[in-house]
C-alpha cells in the first residue's frame, strides 16, 4: 500500500479558487499544483486565471513546499534518464 500523503488544495485556497483549479486545470492536490507551478513560465497569468494575485500565489506555493516537502522539479522531461 502506498503511504503517500495527499494534500487537498482546499487546505490552502478558498472554495471558489479550489473549484477553478479543478474545473480549468483538473488540479485537486497541492502536490500536483506544486509540480505544475515549478514548470510555469508565467506564474502571474496562471494565478490571475484562478483569481489569485501573483505574489499571494507564490507565497502559498512556498508555504506548501515547506510543509509538504515535495520533490524539486529538475527541469528534465525524464529526470531519471529513462525514456
C-alpha positions in Angstrom: 0.0 0.0 0.0 1.2 3.5 -0.9 1.8 5.7 2.2 1.9 8.9 0.1 0.0 11.7 1.8 -2.3 13.7 -0.5 -2.9 17.3 0.5 -6.1 18.8 -0.9 -6.0 22.3 -2.4 -8.7 23.3 0.0 -6.1 23.4 2.8 -4.5 26.4 1.1 -7.1 28.1 -1.1 -10.7 29.4 -0.8 -13.5 27.2 -2.1 -14.1 29.3 -5.3 -10.3 29.1 -6.2 -10.4 25.3 -5.5 -13.3 25.0 -7.9 -11.4 27.0 -10.6 -8.3 24.8 -10.2 -10.5 21.7 -10.5 -12.6 22.9 -13.4 -10.0 24.7 -15.5 -6.9 22.6 -14.9 -8.1 19.3 -13.2 -5.9 20.0 -10.2 -7.1 18.6 -6.9 -3.9 18.2 -4.8 -1.2 20.6 -3.7 1.4 18.1 -4.8 0.1 18.3 -8.4 -0.1 22.1 -8.2 3.4 22.4 -6.9 4.7 20.3 -9.7 2.9 22.5 -12.2 4.0 25.7 -10.5 7.6 24.7 -10.8 7.3 24.4 -14.6 5.3 27.7 -15.2 6.9 30.3 -17.4 4.2 32.9 -16.5 3.0 32.3 -12.9 1.2 35.6 -12.8 -1.0 34.6 -15.7 -1.8 31.3 -14.1 -2.5 33.0 -10.7 -4.8 35.5 -12.4 -6.7 32.8 -14.2 -7.7 31.2 -10.8 -8.4 34.6 -9.2 -5.4 34.9 -7.0 -2.6 37.6 -7.1 0.8 36.5 -8.3 2.6 37.4 -5.0 -0.1 35.6 -3.0 0.1 32.6 -5.3 3.9 32.4 -4.9 3.6 32.8 -1.1 1.1 29.9 -0.9 3.3 27.7 -3.1 6.4 28.4 -1.0 4.4 27.7 2.2 3.1 24.4 0.8 6.6 23.4 -0.4 8.0 23.8 3.1 5.2 21.9 4.7 4.7 19.1 2.1 8.4 18.6 1.2 7.5 18.0 -2.4 10.4 16.8 -4.7 12.0 19.6 -6.7 11.4 19.7 -10.4 14.7 19.1 -12.2 13.8 20.7 -15.4 14.3 17.5 -17.3 11.5 15.6 -19.0 12.9 12.2 -17.8 14.8 13.1 -14.6 16.0 9.6 -14.0 17.3 9.2 -17.5 14.8 6.7 -18.8 12.7 7.1 -21.9 
